[in-house]
Amino acid sequence: DVDHSIVCFVRKPSNWENSLIFICNFTPSKYENYRIGLPWDGCYSEIFNSDLEKYGGSGASNSNNIIAEKIVFHNKPFSSPITIPPLATIVLKLNK
C-alpha cells in the first residue's frame, strides 16, 4: 500500500500450515480496521508485534483472534480488518 507505506507478505515454508504473514508499517500512524488479504480461511493469532511496550512501543496490538472473512481482498480469497501499529512489524500465524 504505497499511500500508507505498508508492506504485507507471506513467508511459506514447505509445510504451508507453518506460513507466517508479515505486516510492516513504515509510518508513525496507527491504522485501525485496516483490511488485509489472507490466503486461508480460519483464525489467525498475532505471534509477534514490535510495537509492544516491552520493546519500547505504544502497545497497539491485535490481542483477540483475527477471523478470516470470505471477502476477496489483495487478490486473496479471504480478508480481515486488523490494527496496524505505528512504525512496527507484526506477524500473524494461522491457528491449527
Buried (B, 14 or more C-beta within 10 A) or exposed (E): EEEEEBEBEBEEEEEEEEBBBBBBBEEEEBBEEBBBBBBBEEEBBBEBBBBBEEEEBBEBBBEEEBEBBEBEBEEBBBBBBBBBBBBBBBBBBBEE
